[in-house]
Amino acid sequence: MIYELRVYDVAPGRMGDLHKRFREHTLGLFKRHDITPVGFFTSEIGGATDQLTYILSFKDLGHRESAWEAFQRDPEWQSVKAASEEPGPLVMRIRNSILAPTDYSALA
């Protein structure tokens, strides 16, 4: 199992719209494309208030690659993304890391 840590720097005033897109569309599309969310986070203390951080799990790098490719090609995703970004982009920057749990991790 591998994990993908994703950090989104959200456009000013657009956090609510990003949460709405995840709740109403993205999570269902993740399920359709076998992308498993582990958790979604915003900073309560410390960190930036304009960031959404989340973790996804995949069987391996091949699974991650094929799942993301299918997700990006999905016509529903393309439509939802375009509609949600008509007033401007929701996310200004995306950073991601691929993580492998240690043998003593609870996630191993």
A tleap script that builds the chain and sets N, CA, C and O, in Angstrom:
source leaprc.protein.ff14SB
mol = sequence {
  NMET ILE TYR GLU LEU ARG VAL TYR ASP VAL
  ALA PRO GLY ARG MET GLY ASP LEU HIE LYS
  ARG PHE ARG GLU HIE THR LEU GLY LEU PHE
  LYS ARG HIE ASP ILE THR PRO VAL GLY PHE
  PHE THR SER GLU ILE GLY GLY ALA THR ASP
  GLN LEU THR TYR ILE LEU SER PHE LYS ASP
  LEU GLY HIE ARG GLU SER ALA TRP GLU ALA
  PHE GLN ARG ASP PRO GLU TRP GLN SER VAL
  LYS ALA ALA SER GLU GLU PRO GLY PRO LEU
  VAL MET ARG ILE ARG ASN SER ILE LEU ALA
  PRO THR ASP TYR SER ALA LEU CALA
}
set mol.1.N position { 0.850 -1.174 0.000 }
set mol.1.CA position { 0.000 0.000 0.000 }
set mol.1.C position { 0.894 1.236 0.000 }
set mol.1.O position { 1.900 1.292 0.707 }
set mol.2.N position { 0.507 2.226 -0.809 }
set mol.2.CA position { 1.171 3.521 -0.786 }
set mol.2.C position { 0.124 4.596 -0.500 }
set mol.2.O position { -1.076 4.373 -0.661 }
set mol.3.N position { 0.591 5.739 -0.081 }
set mol.3.CA position { -0.289 6.858 0.246 }
set mol.3.C position { 0.180 8.085 -0.511 }
set mol.3.O position { 1.378 8.314 -0.675 }
set mol.4.N position { -0.775 8.862 -0.967 }
set mol.4.CA position { -0.461 10.119 -1.633 }
set mol.4.C position { -0.935 11.258 -0.737 }
set mol.4.O position { -2.116 11.356 -0.406 }
set mol.5.N position { -0.012 12.101 -0.359 }
set mol.5.CA position { -0.302 13.294 0.432 }
set mol.5.C position { -0.429 14.454 -0.546 }
set mol.5.O position { 0.504 14.752 -1.292 }
set mol.6.N position { -1.592 15.111 -0.540 }
set mol.6.CA position { -1.838 16.227 -1.456 }
set mol.6.C position { -2.160 17.486 -0.651 }
set mol.6.O position { -2.972 17.446 0.274 }
set mol.7.N position { -1.527 18.589 -1.003 }
set mol.7.CA position { -1.760 19.870 -0.339 }
set mol.7.C position { -2.185 20.864 -1.406 }
set mol.7.O position { -1.453 21.117 -2.363 }
set mol.8.N position { -3.370 21.421 -1.235 }
set mol.8.CA position { -3.905 22.413 -2.173 }
set mol.8.C position { -3.823 23.789 -1.532 }
set mol.8.O position { -4.313 23.991 -0.421 }
set mol.9.N position { -3.206 24.734 -2.227 }
set mol.9.CA position { -3.270 26.140 -1.847 }
set mol.9.C position { -4.500 26.693 -2.557 }
set mol.9.O position { -4.526 26.797 -3.784 }
set mol.10.N position { -5.514 27.045 -1.779 }
set mol.10.CA position { -6.820 27.408 -2.317 }
set mol.10.C position { -6.859 28.895 -2.648 }
set mol.10.O position { -6.317 29.726 -1.920 }
set mol.11.N position { -7.512 29.210 -3.762 }
set mol.11.CA position { -7.661 30.607 -4.186 }
set mol.11.C position { -8.428 31.386 -3.120 }
set mol.11.O position { -9.312 30.830 -2.469 }
set mol.12.N position { -8.105 32.655 -2.935 }
set mol.12.CA position { -8.782 33.474 -1.923 }
set mol.12.C position { -10.313 33.431 -2.079 }
set mol.12.O position { -10.856 33.644 -3.163 }
set mol.13.N position { -10.968 33.153 -0.975 }
set mol.13.CA position { -12.423 33.125 -0.944 }
set mol.13.C position { -13.073 31.908 -1.565 }
set mol.13.O position { -14.297 31.876 -1.697 }
set mol.14.N position { -12.297 30.897 -1.955 }
set mol.14.CA position { -12.856 29.752 -2.683 }
set mol.14.C position { -12.866 28.445 -1.889 }
set mol.14.O position { -13.247 27.408 -2.431 }
set mol.15.N position { -12.454 28.471 -0.609 }
set mol.15.CA position { -12.419 27.231 0.176 }
set mol.15.C position { -13.797 26.569 0.239 }
set mol.15.O position { -13.900 25.354 0.071 }
set mol.16.N position { -14.843 27.340 0.475 }
set mol.16.CA position { -16.189 26.774 0.529 }
set mol.16.C position { -16.578 26.085 -0.764 }
set mol.16.O position { -17.205 25.026 -0.745 }
set mol.17.N position { -16.208 26.682 -1.886 }
set mol.17.CA position { -16.506 26.081 -3.191 }
set mol.17.C position { -15.731 24.776 -3.386 }
set mol.17.O position { -16.253 23.817 -3.955 }
set mol.18.N position { -14.493 24.747 -2.914 }
set mol.18.CA position { -13.697 23.523 -3.038 }
set mol.18.C position { -14.286 22.415 -2.172 }
set mol.18.O position { -14.394 21.273 -2.617 }
set mol.19.N position { -14.666 22.745 -0.939 }
set mol.19.CA position { -15.314 21.747 -0.074 }
set mol.19.C position { -16.583 21.218 -0.737 }
set mol.19.O position { -16.839 20.014 -0.725 }
set mol.20.N position { -17.366 22.110 -1.308 }
set mol.20.CA position { -18.612 21.707 -1.971 }
set mol.20.C position { -18.323 20.759 -3.128 }
set mol.20.O position { -19.018 19.756 -3.290 }
set mol.21.N position { -17.308 21.062 -3.934 }
set mol.21.CA position { -16.983 20.187 -5.071 }
set mol.21.C position { -16.560 18.804 -4.589 }
set mol.21.O position { -16.948 17.795 -5.179 }
set mol.22.N position { -15.765 18.752 -3.515 }
set mol.22.CA position { -15.388 17.438 -2.976 }
set mol.22.C position { -16.619 16.694 -2.473 }
set mol.22.O position { -16.822 15.529 -2.816 }
set mol.23.N position { -17.449 17.359 -1.656 }
set mol.23.CA position { -18.628 16.706 -1.074 }
set mol.23.C position { -19.605 16.201 -2.127 }
set mol.23.O position { -20.083 15.069 -2.059 }
set mol.24.N position { -19.890 17.050 -3.093 }
set mol.24.CA position { -20.971 16.762 -4.034 }
set mol.24.C position { -20.540 15.997 -5.283 }
set mol.24.O position { -21.382 15.399 -5.954 }
set mol.25.N position { -19.248 16.005 -5.609 }
set mol.25.CA position { -18.823 15.395 -6.869 }
set mol.25.C position { -17.565 14.539 -6.758 }
set mol.25.O position { -17.570 13.364 -7.125 }
set mol.26.N position { -16.485 15.137 -6.249 }
set mol.26.CA position { -15.183 14.480 -6.324 }
set mol.26.C position { -15.153 13.156 -5.577 }
set mol.26.O position { -14.591 12.182 -6.078 }
set mol.27.N position { -15.748 13.099 -4.383 }
set mol.27.CA position { -15.718 11.839 -3.626 }
set mol.27.C position { -16.396 10.705 -4.383 }
set mol.27.O position { -15.906 9.576 -4.369 }
set mol.28.N position { -17.512 10.985 -5.040 }
set mol.28.CA position { -18.181 9.958 -5.845 }
set mol.28.C position { -17.333 9.514 -7.024 }
set mol.28.O position { -17.302 8.334 -7.372 }
set mol.29.N position { -16.644 10.474 -7.635 }
set mol.29.CA position { -15.756 10.134 -8.745 }
set mol.29.C position { -14.548 9.346 -8.263 }
set mol.29.O position { -14.093 8.428 -8.945 }
set mol.30.N position { -14.024 9.695 -7.094 }
set mol.30.CA position { -12.934 8.904 -6.519 }
set mol.30.C position { -13.383 7.446 -6.363 }
set mol.30.O position { -12.658 6.523 -6.734 }
set mol.31.N position { -14.572 7.255 -5.817 }
set mol.31.CA position { -15.078 5.886 -5.610 }
set mol.31.C position { -15.190 5.155 -6.945 }
set mol.31.O position { -14.794 3.995 -7.055 }
set mol.32.N position { -15.718 5.820 -7.941 }
set mol.32.CA position { -15.882 5.229 -9.276 }
set mol.32.C position { -14.542 4.767 -9.842 }
set mol.32.O position { -14.476 3.758 -10.544 }
set mol.33.N position { -13.483 5.500 -9.539 }
set mol.33.CA position { -12.174 5.212 -10.129 }
set mol.33.C position { -11.217 4.534 -9.154 }
set mol.33.O position { -10.006 4.531 -9.375 }
set mol.34.N position { -11.753 3.959 -8.077 }
set mol.34.CA position { -10.967 3.163 -7.120 }
set mol.34.C position { -9.846 3.978 -6.481 }
set mol.34.O position { -8.728 3.493 -6.306 }
set mol.35.N position { -10.169 5.232 -6.135 }
set mol.35.CA position { -9.259 6.105 -5.397 }
set mol.35.C position { -9.824 6.199 -3.984 }
set mol.35.O position { -10.949 6.662 -3.794 }
set mol.36.N position { -9.053 5.764 -2.996 }
set mol.36.CA position { -9.552 5.662 -1.625 }
set mol.36.C position { -9.036 6.799 -0.748 }
set mol.36.O position { -7.843 6.865 -0.453 }
set mol.37.N position { -9.935 7.698 -0.330 }
set mol.37.CA position { -9.522 8.749 0.595 }
set mol.37.C position { -9.281 8.193 1.999 }
set mol.37.O position { -10.043 7.360 2.490 }
set mol.38.N position { -8.210 8.666 2.632 }
set mol.38.CA position { -7.909 8.316 4.020 }
set mol.38.C position { -8.404 9.425 4.942 }
set mol.38.O position { -8.933 9.147 6.018 }
set mol.39.N position { -8.234 10.688 4.523 }
set mol.39.CA position { -8.699 11.809 5.330 }
set mol.39.C position { -8.452 13.132 4.633 }
set mol.39.O position { -7.579 13.258 3.774 }
set mol.40.N position { -9.254 14.120 5.032 }
set mol.40.CA position { -9.150 15.488 4.529 }
set mol.40.C position { -8.967 16.399 5.729 }
set mol.40.O position { -9.596 16.197 6.768 }
set mol.41.N position { -8.100 17.412 5.589 }
set mol.41.CA position { -7.745 18.233 6.742 }
set mol.41.C position { -7.596 19.701 6.360 }
set mol.41.O position { -7.150 20.031 5.261 }
set mol.42.N position { -7.975 20.574 7.286 }
set mol.42.CA position { -7.624 21.982 7.251 }
set mol.42.C position { -6.898 22.264 8.563 }
set mol.42.O position { -7.020 21.508 9.526 }
set mol.43.N position { -6.148 23.353 8.587 }
set mol.43.CA position { -5.371 23.671 9.787 }
set mol.43.C position { -6.255 24.283 10.860 }
set mol.43.O position { -6.973 25.252 10.611 }
set mol.44.N position { -6.197 23.718 12.039 }
set mol.44.CA position { -6.919 24.240 13.208 }
set mol.44.C position { -6.011 25.198 13.980 }
set mol.44.O position { -6.441 26.272 14.402 }
set mol.45.N position { -4.764 24.798 14.156 }
set mol.45.CA position { -3.759 25.625 14.823 }
set mol.45.C position { -2.473 25.478 14.019 }
set mol.45.O position { -2.062 24.364 13.692 }
set mol.46.N position { -1.846 26.595 13.706 }
set mol.46.CA position { -0.632 26.550 12.895 }
set mol.46.C position { -0.980 26.270 11.445 }
set mol.46.O position { -2.115 25.911 11.130 }
set mol.47.N position { -0.035 26.427 10.590 }
set mol.47.CA position { -0.280 26.175 9.182 }
set mol.47.C position { -1.116 27.270 8.544 }
set mol.47.O position { -1.568 28.197 9.217 }
set mol.48.N position { -1.311 27.155 7.262 }
set mol.48.CA position { -2.053 28.156 6.504 }
set mol.48.C position { -3.542 27.851 6.519 }
set mol.48.O position { -3.948 26.691 6.449 }
set mol.49.N position { -4.345 28.889 6.609 }
set mol.49.CA position { -5.803 28.699 6.631 }
set mol.49.C position { -6.380 28.556 5.228 }
set mol.49.O position { -7.565 28.262 5.074 }
set mol.50.N position { -5.557 28.760 4.208 }
set mol.50.CA position { -6.035 28.638 2.831 }
set mol.50.C position { -5.553 27.346 2.175 }
set mol.50.O position { -5.382 27.285 0.958 }
set mol.51.N position { -5.333 26.306 2.997 }
set mol.51.CA position { -4.865 25.030 2.469 }
set mol.51.C position { -5.831 23.907 2.812 }
set mol.51.O position { -6.408 23.860 3.898 }
set mol.52.N position { -5.987 23.012 1.858 }
set mol.52.CA position { -6.680 21.750 2.090 }
set mol.52.C position { -5.641 20.659 1.890 }
set mol.52.O position { -4.992 20.587 0.846 }
set mol.53.N position { -5.493 19.817 2.892 }
set mol.53.CA position { -4.548 18.711 2.837 }
set mol.53.C position { -5.349 17.422 2.889 }
set mol.53.O position { -6.271 17.288 3.694 }
set mol.54.N position { -4.998 16.476 2.032 }
set mol.54.CA position { -5.683 15.186 2.110 }
set mol.54.C position { -4.751 14.049 1.725 }
set mol.54.O position { -3.711 14.243 1.095 }
set mol.55.N position { -5.167 12.852 2.131 }
set mol.55.CA position { -4.376 11.646 1.916 }
set mol.55.C position { -5.246 10.618 1.204 }
set mol.55.O position { -6.397 10.392 1.575 }
set mol.56.N position { -4.671 10.000 0.174 }
set mol.56.CA position { -5.325 8.938 -0.574 }
set mol.56.C position { -4.492 7.669 -0.462 }
set mol.56.O position { -3.278 7.738 -0.271 }
set mol.57.N position { -5.135 6.516 -0.578 }
set mol.57.CA position { -4.373 5.262 -0.572 }
set mol.57.C position { -4.559 4.531 -1.899 }
set mol.57.O position { -5.613 4.596 -2.532 }
set mol.58.N position { -3.499 3.834 -2.292 }
set mol.58.CA position { -3.484 3.052 -3.517 }
set mol.58.C position { -2.748 1.734 -3.243 }
set mol.58.O position { -1.921 1.647 -2.334 }
set mol.59.N position { -3.060 0.726 -4.034 }
set mol.59.CA position { -2.378 -0.568 -3.880 }
set mol.59.C position { -0.883 -0.457 -4.173 }
set mol.59.O position { -0.049 -1.028 -3.470 }
set mol.60.N position { -0.568 0.295 -5.235 }
set mol.60.CA position { 0.828 0.479 -5.645 }
set mol.60.C position { 0.877 1.634 -6.643 }
set mol.60.O position { -0.152 2.237 -6.946 }
set mol.61.N position { 2.061 1.940 -7.151 }
set mol.61.CA position { 2.214 3.071 -8.080 }
set mol.61.C position { 1.451 2.861 -9.385 }
set mol.61.O position { 0.916 3.815 -9.950 }
set mol.62.N position { 1.398 1.630 -9.862 }
set mol.62.CA position { 0.639 1.340 -11.082 }
set mol.62.C position { -0.841 1.622 -10.896 }
set mol.62.O position { -1.488 2.202 -11.767 }
set mol.63.N position { -1.375 1.202 -9.742 }
set mol.63.CA position { -2.774 1.471 -9.428 }
set mol.63.C position { -3.024 2.972 -9.375 }
set mol.63.O position { -4.014 3.458 -9.921 }
set mol.64.N position { -2.132 3.705 -8.721 }
set mol.64.CA position { -2.273 5.163 -8.627 }
set mol.64.C position { -2.306 5.791 -10.013 }
set mol.64.O position { -3.170 6.616 -10.306 }
set mol.65.N position { -1.368 5.400 -10.860 }
set mol.65.CA position { -1.277 5.990 -12.189 }
set mol.65.C position { -2.546 5.723 -13.011 }
set mol.65.O position { -3.097 6.640 -13.620 }
set mol.66.N position { -3.002 4.477 -13.027 }
set mol.66.CA position { -4.190 4.160 -13.831 }
set mol.66.C position { -5.450 4.810 -13.265 }
set mol.66.O position { -6.308 5.251 -14.029 }
set mol.67.N position { -5.574 4.876 -11.947 }
set mol.67.CA position { -6.754 5.489 -11.331 }
set mol.67.C position { -6.806 6.987 -11.622 }
set mol.67.O position { -7.861 7.513 -11.976 }
set mol.68.N position { -5.675 7.676 -11.477 }
set mol.68.CA position { -5.652 9.109 -11.759 }
set mol.68.C position { -5.905 9.395 -13.238 }
set mol.68.O position { -6.595 10.360 -13.569 }
set mol.69.N position { -5.358 8.574 -14.125 }
set mol.69.CA position { -5.591 8.769 -15.558 }
set mol.69.C position { -7.073 8.641 -15.880 }
set mol.69.O position { -7.626 9.470 -16.603 }
set mol.70.N position { -7.717 7.609 -15.350 }
set mol.70.CA position { -9.152 7.409 -15.596 }
set mol.70.C position { -9.967 8.558 -15.007 }
set mol.70.O position { -10.912 9.033 -15.637 }
set mol.71.N position { -9.610 9.005 -13.807 }
set mol.71.CA position { -10.305 10.120 -13.171 }
set mol.71.C position { -10.201 11.385 -14.037 }
set mol.71.O position { -11.207 12.046 -14.296 }
set mol.72.N position { -9.000 11.712 -14.476 }
set mol.72.CA position { -8.791 12.932 -15.269 }
set mol.72.C position { -9.541 12.882 -16.604 }
set mol.72.O position { -9.992 13.919 -17.092 }
set mol.73.N position { -9.679 11.706 -17.196 }
set mol.73.CA position { -10.370 11.551 -18.478 }
set mol.73.C position { -11.892 11.511 -18.330 }
set mol.73.O position { -12.606 11.688 -19.317 }
set mol.74.N position { -12.394 11.286 -17.135 }
set mol.74.CA position { -13.838 11.125 -16.914 }
set mol.74.C position { -14.585 12.387 -17.359 }
set mol.74.O position { -14.296 13.474 -16.857 }
set mol.75.N position { -15.535 12.268 -18.285 }
set mol.75.CA position { -16.274 13.439 -18.761 }
set mol.75.C position { -17.032 14.162 -17.638 }
set mol.75.O position { -17.166 15.386 -17.668 }
set mol.76.N position { -17.523 13.410 -16.654 }
set mol.76.CA position { -18.213 14.063 -15.534 }
set mol.76.C position { -17.235 14.955 -14.760 }
set mol.76.O position { -17.581 16.082 -14.408 }
set mol.77.N position { -16.018 14.464 -14.491 }
set mol.77.CA position { -15.024 15.274 -13.792 }
set mol.77.C position { -14.694 16.534 -14.601 }
set mol.77.O position { -14.631 17.633 -14.050 }
set mol.78.N position { -14.488 16.367 -15.892 }
set mol.78.CA position { -14.149 17.513 -16.731 }
set mol.78.C position { -15.257 18.561 -16.695 }
set mol.78.O position { -14.976 19.759 -16.657 }
set mol.79.N position { -16.504 18.122 -16.707 }
set mol.79.CA position { -17.646 19.033 -16.661 }
set mol.79.C position { -17.755 19.729 -15.306 }
set mol.79.O position { -17.942 20.944 -15.242 }
set mol.80.N position { -17.636 18.953 -14.217 }
set mol.80.CA position { -17.727 19.504 -12.867 }
set mol.80.C position { -16.600 20.496 -12.622 }
set mol.80.O position { -16.830 21.572 -12.068 }
set mol.81.N position { -15.402 20.148 -13.025 }
set mol.81.CA position { -14.248 21.037 -12.837 }
set mol.81.C position { -14.464 22.347 -13.589 }
set mol.81.O position { -14.259 23.426 -13.033 }
set mol.82.N position { -14.874 22.254 -14.844 }
set mol.82.CA position { -15.090 23.459 -15.644 }
set mol.82.C position { -16.172 24.338 -15.027 }
set mol.82.O position { -16.001 25.554 -14.937 }
set mol.83.N position { -17.269 23.746 -14.606 }
set mol.83.CA position { -18.373 24.527 -14.031 }
set mol.83.C position { -17.957 25.191 -12.720 }
set mol.83.O position { -18.291 26.350 -12.472 }
set mol.84.N position { -17.224 24.449 -11.880 }
set mol.84.CA position { -16.834 25.005 -10.578 }
set mol.84.C position { -15.774 26.092 -10.716 }
set mol.84.O position { -15.579 26.891 -9.799 }
set mol.85.N position { -15.095 26.125 -11.846 }
set mol.85.CA position { -14.035 27.112 -12.050 }
set mol.85.C position { -14.431 28.236 -12.999 }
set mol.85.O position { -13.582 29.031 -13.403 }
set mol.86.N position { -15.707 28.312 -13.357 }
set mol.86.CA position { -16.161 29.425 -14.206 }
set mol.86.C position { -15.814 30.788 -13.600 }
set mol.86.O position { -15.358 31.673 -14.325 }
set mol.87.N position { -16.020 30.986 -12.275 }
set mol.87.CA position { -15.657 32.284 -11.698 }
set mol.87.C position { -14.145 32.468 -11.508 }
set mol.87.O position { -13.696 33.555 -11.145 }
set mol.88.N position { -13.372 31.429 -11.747 }
set mol.88.CA position { -11.926 31.463 -11.556 }
set mol.88.C position { -11.470 30.170 -10.896 }
set mol.88.O position { -12.296 29.404 -10.401 }
set mol.89.N position { -10.163 29.920 -10.884 }
set mol.89.CA position { -9.651 28.671 -10.331 }
set mol.89.C position { -9.940 28.535 -8.838 }
set mol.89.O position { -9.961 29.520 -8.101 }
set mol.90.N position { -10.160 27.295 -8.410 }
set mol.90.CA position { -10.328 26.996 -6.987 }
set mol.90.C position { -8.979 26.802 -6.314 }
set mol.90.O position { -8.800 27.171 -5.153 }
set mol.91.N position { -8.042 26.231 -7.030 }
set mol.91.CA position { -6.744 25.865 -6.462 }
set mol.91.C position { -5.639 26.589 -7.215 }
set mol.91.O position { -5.583 26.569 -8.445 }
set mol.92.N position { -4.765 27.229 -6.451 }
set mol.92.CA position { -3.660 27.969 -7.050 }
set mol.92.C position { -2.414 27.104 -7.237 }
set mol.92.O position { -1.643 27.312 -8.174 }
set mol.93.N position { -2.221 26.134 -6.342 }
set mol.93.CA position { -1.046 25.272 -6.418 }
set mol.93.C position { -1.356 23.943 -5.747 }
set mol.93.O position { -2.046 23.887 -4.729 }
set mol.94.N position { -0.834 22.882 -6.335 }
set mol.94.CA position { -0.990 21.533 -5.774 }
set mol.94.C position { 0.401 20.967 -5.542 }
set mol.94.O position { 1.259 20.997 -6.425 }
set mol.95.N position { 0.605 20.451 -4.337 }
set mol.95.CA position { 1.834 19.729 -4.027 }
set mol.95.C position { 1.444 18.317 -3.623 }
set mol.95.O position { 0.467 18.119 -2.901 }
set mol.96.N position { 2.192 17.357 -4.080 }
set mol.96.CA position { 1.889 15.989 -3.672 }
set mol.96.C position { 3.170 15.199 -3.436 }
set mol.96.O position { 4.215 15.454 -4.035 }
set mol.97.N position { 3.042 14.242 -2.548 }
set mol.97.CA position { 4.140 13.330 -2.212 }
set mol.97.C position { 3.575 11.928 -2.172 }
set mol.97.O position { 2.432 11.718 -1.767 }
set mol.98.N position { 4.379 10.973 -2.592 }
set mol.98.CA position { 4.003 9.568 -2.487 }
set mol.98.C position { 4.748 9.003 -1.278 }
set mol.98.O position { 5.972 9.090 -1.188 }
set mol.99.N position { 3.989 8.429 -0.359 }
set mol.99.CA position { 4.544 7.946 0.900 }
set mol.99.C position { 4.346 6.429 1.027 }
set mol.99.O position { 3.313 5.890 0.630 }
set mol.100.N position { 5.337 5.769 1.577 }
set mol.100.CA position { 5.244 4.344 1.892 }
set mol.100.C position { 5.353 4.194 3.410 }
set mol.100.O position { 6.290 4.717 4.014 }
set mol.101.N position { 4.411 3.489 4.030 }
set mol.101.CA position { 4.472 3.349 5.490 }
set mol.101.C position { 5.636 2.461 5.918 }
set mol.101.O position { 6.023 1.531 5.210 }
set mol.102.N position { 6.177 2.762 7.075 }
set mol.102.CA position { 7.217 1.914 7.656 }
set mol.102.C position { 6.582 0.621 8.150 }
set mol.102.O position { 5.360 0.535 8.271 }
set mol.103.N position { 7.398 -0.375 8.435 }
set mol.103.CA position { 6.865 -1.653 8.909 }
set mol.103.C position { 6.250 -1.551 10.297 }
set mol.103.O position { 5.548 -2.472 10.716 }
set mol.104.N position { 6.488 -0.471 11.020 }
set mol.104.CA position { 5.906 -0.300 12.351 }
set mol.104.C position { 4.753 0.715 12.349 }
set mol.104.O position { 4.245 1.080 13.409 }
set mol.105.N position { 4.350 1.160 11.177 }
set mol.105.CA position { 3.240 2.097 11.074 }
set mol.105.C position { 1.904 1.375 11.239 }
set mol.105.O position { 1.762 0.216 10.848 }
set mol.106.N position { 0.934 2.066 11.816 }
set mol.106.CA position { -0.415 1.511 11.934 }
set mol.106.C position { -1.050 1.322 10.553 }
set mol.106.O position { -2.005 0.558 10.408 }
set mol.107.N position { -0.524 2.012 9.548 }
set mol.107.CA position { -1.076 1.912 8.201 }
set mol.107.C position { -0.374 0.862 7.348 }
set mol.107.O position { -0.750 0.661 6.193 }
set mol.108.N position { 0.620 0.199 7.882 }
set mol.108.CA position { 1.374 -0.800 7.098 }
set mol.108.C position { 0.529 -2.023 6.825 }
set mol.108.O position { 0.994 -2.964 6.182 }
savepdb mol mol.pdb
quit
